[in-house]
Amino acid sequence: MLGLTDIVVPAMGAKGFWIGLLVGLTAAALMLCWRVSWAMKRLQIRRFSLTSTPALRGCPAPD
């Protein structure tokens, strides 16, 4: 949109493509960081809840 069209701003050519690439990669990196952080918190909560349950600590492993 920035490189070839004038929908947002007048056509910027190659500069618009670079800005779009930079914005897209930054957004993807931020979303990936958020996703990894969310997954790690979820894993820690799940791990804590399994180890803190007294009934599960001494249970024999299933066959």
Backbone bond lengths (Angstrom), bond angles and torsions (degrees), N, CA, C in turn:
res aa  C-N    CA-C-N  psi(-1)  N-CA   C-N-CA  omega(-1)  CA-C   N-CA-C  phi
1 M - - - 1.450 - - 1.523 111.17 -
2 L 1.313 116.89 -38.14 1.467 118.96 -179.04 1.520 112.07 -76.14
3 G 1.320 116.21 -31.56 1.457 119.60 -174.56 1.510 114.90 -78.85
4 L 1.333 117.27 -41.68 1.458 119.24 -170.20 1.520 115.47 -116.06
5 T 1.313 118.98 -21.33 1.468 119.79 -174.76 1.522 110.75 -114.36
6 D 1.314 115.49 167.64 1.463 119.96 177.51 1.529 110.77 -114.21
7 I 1.327 116.57 35.63 1.463 121.47 179.98 1.530 109.94 -70.88
8 V 1.323 117.79 -46.57 1.462 122.29 -177.37 1.531 110.15 -95.18
9 V 1.304 115.62 -55.08 1.468 123.65 178.24 1.524 107.58 -136.37
10 P 1.313 119.70 167.41 1.467 119.44 174.63 1.529 110.85 -56.22
11 A 1.324 117.13 148.41 1.473 122.19 -177.39 1.526 110.33 -51.04
12 M 1.329 115.85 129.51 1.463 121.06 -174.91 1.520 113.21 -105.21
13 G 1.315 118.00 -7.08 1.455 120.71 -179.84 1.518 112.40 69.67
14 A 1.338 115.73 -139.80 1.470 121.37 -176.61 1.530 111.46 -61.59
15 K 1.305 117.28 -35.51 1.471 120.59 179.03 1.532 110.64 -60.32
16 G 1.328 117.17 -38.75 1.457 121.56 177.91 1.517 112.60 -65.07
17 F 1.345 116.65 -38.02 1.466 120.00 176.90 1.523 110.89 -63.49
18 W 1.333 117.31 -42.25 1.463 121.07 179.74 1.518 111.73 -65.92
19 I 1.316 116.51 -41.45 1.468 119.86 177.98 1.527 109.97 -64.13
20 G 1.321 117.01 -43.48 1.460 120.75 177.88 1.521 112.36 -61.94
21 L 1.330 116.43 -41.12 1.464 120.91 177.65 1.521 110.71 -63.26
22 L 1.327 116.67 -44.41 1.461 121.34 179.45 1.527 111.53 -62.64
23 V 1.311 117.27 -45.26 1.469 121.27 179.67 1.531 110.62 -64.76
24 G 1.319 116.80 -42.73 1.464 120.44 -179.83 1.518 113.00 -65.02
25 L 1.328 117.24 -44.64 1.464 120.40 179.38 1.528 111.85 -67.43
26 T 1.332 116.34 -36.66 1.463 119.46 177.31 1.518 110.79 -65.10
27 A 1.326 116.94 -43.92 1.468 120.66 178.65 1.525 110.60 -62.65
28 A 1.329 117.44 -42.35 1.462 120.94 179.30 1.524 111.14 -63.80
29 A 1.345 117.68 -41.14 1.461 121.06 179.55 1.528 111.27 -65.27
30 L 1.327 116.95 -41.92 1.467 119.91 178.71 1.521 111.59 -64.92
31 M 1.318 117.10 -41.92 1.469 119.66 178.89 1.522 111.32 -67.06
32 L 1.346 117.42 -36.40 1.460 120.19 177.26 1.522 110.96 -66.07
33 C 1.334 117.50 -41.95 1.467 120.75 177.10 1.523 110.93 -61.51
34 W 1.322 116.56 -43.19 1.463 120.41 178.19 1.526 110.57 -62.47
35 R 1.326 117.49 -43.05 1.465 121.77 -178.52 1.532 111.41 -64.71
36 V 1.322 117.49 -43.47 1.463 121.11 179.53 1.527 109.96 -66.12
37 S 1.314 117.19 -42.02 1.461 121.06 177.86 1.520 110.86 -61.49
38 W 1.309 116.91 -44.65 1.468 121.73 179.00 1.527 110.89 -62.75
39 A 1.332 116.58 -43.28 1.462 120.24 -179.09 1.531 111.25 -66.26
40 M 1.330 117.29 -39.68 1.464 119.90 179.64 1.523 111.13 -67.03
41 K 1.314 117.88 -40.46 1.469 120.31 177.09 1.522 110.28 -62.76
42 R 1.314 116.52 -41.88 1.463 120.88 179.71 1.533 110.64 -64.30
43 L 1.332 116.49 -40.75 1.461 120.61 178.57 1.522 111.07 -65.42
44 Q 1.320 117.99 -41.34 1.458 121.43 178.67 1.520 111.12 -65.04
45 I 1.313 118.45 -40.39 1.462 121.62 178.17 1.526 109.92 -63.65
46 R 1.329 116.10 -44.43 1.463 120.33 179.97 1.530 110.19 -63.99
47 R 1.331 117.68 -42.76 1.458 121.63 -179.45 1.525 111.02 -65.77
48 F 1.325 116.91 -41.11 1.462 121.23 179.07 1.526 110.94 -65.39
49 S 1.329 117.43 -41.99 1.459 119.47 -177.36 1.530 111.53 -67.84
50 L 1.332 117.94 -31.29 1.463 119.84 178.39 1.529 111.52 -74.68
51 T 1.324 117.77 -37.41 1.462 119.43 -177.34 1.519 112.17 -83.00
52 S 1.316 117.91 -20.30 1.460 119.11 -177.62 1.528 112.45 -90.79
53 T 1.311 118.71 -5.26 1.454 121.35 178.61 1.528 108.82 -82.42
54 P 1.330 118.47 115.58 1.469 120.47 -176.42 1.518 113.15 -59.89
55 A 1.321 118.29 -33.81 1.463 120.39 -176.75 1.518 112.04 -67.80
56 L 1.344 118.56 -23.33 1.450 120.37 -176.62 1.522 113.08 -93.60
57 R 1.306 119.05 -11.97 1.457 120.54 -174.27 1.525 113.38 -67.27
58 G 1.303 118.48 -41.90 1.461 120.37 -175.87 1.515 114.04 -104.55
59 C 1.310 117.37 11.98 1.467 120.02 -177.43 1.515 111.04 -71.38
60 P 1.310 117.04 139.55 1.474 119.15 175.09 1.531 109.92 -71.20
61 A 1.318 115.36 154.60 1.459 120.56 179.44 1.532 109.46 -69.95
62 P 1.329 117.89 144.08 1.466 120.61 178.40 1.523 110.72 -67.40
63 D 1.330 116.57 150.38 1.478 121.76 -179.86 1.487 112.46 -73.14
